Amino acid sequence: MTLDEFVTAFAEEFDETPAEQFKADTVYKELDEWGSLTALSIVALTMENFGKKITGADLRACNTIEDLFNLIQTK
């Protein structure tokens, strides 16, 4: 999965936030819709698409979608 594909998949986990708001440099924790349920969806997305487990600490350690993508790549 490329970074662009990851950004698209990440955006699909949000119901109300317009897709055009999602870029590699989007600070996802600042999105109004970001919360614990969305975080769990991202954890599931990561396991499903990469076969890698990320934690809440991983999500808190990252700022942008690209940061998270890069972290997943190193796990």
GIKADA-V780848 format. One record per pair of residues at least 12 apart in sequence whose C-alpha atoms are under 8 Angstrom apart, sorted by the first residue. I is the first residue (numbers start at 1). GAP is how many residues later the second one is. Records with the same first field share a line. If there is no record, write none. Layout:
BEGIN
I=GAP + GAP
END
This chain:
BEGIN
1=48
3=21 + 63 + 66
4=20
6=63
7=15 + 16 + 17 + 58 + 59
8=14
9=36
10=32 + 35 + 55
13=25 + 28 + 29
14=19 + 24
16=17
17=14 + 15 + 16
23=42
24=40 + 41 + 42
25=39 + 40 + 41
26=38 + 39
27=36 + 37 + 38
28=35 + 36 + 37
29=34
39=17 + 20
43=12
46=26
50=22
52=20 + 23
54=18
58=13
END
